[in-house]
Amino acid sequence: MNFEKFLKSESKDIEEIIERKELINILKKGLAQLDDKELLVLQLYFFEELRIEDIAKILGLTPGRITQIKKQAIKKLKEYMENFL
């Protein structure tokens, strides 16, 4: 089961419910470690499903810079979460 399916799972198994809640809390804490621009880029890209070029226009940055910010934010989140998993 992949991470996204696990988080969306509606399993009634108590262990899975607890694990899912723990992962969500870890992810929330990891997101809180990002600076405002990193968080905004991730929100626009993953939740609003905007293209890199559109995010660049909104923020007044180049698409290359948006890609760098996105990669940096994902790397920070990954490193943060690896400490707990």
Buried (B, 14 or more C-beta within 10 A) or exposed (E): EEEEEEBEBEEEEEEBEEBBEEBEEBBEEBBEEBEEBBBBBBEBBEEEEBEBEBBBEBBEBEBEBBBEBBEBBBEBBEEBBEEEE
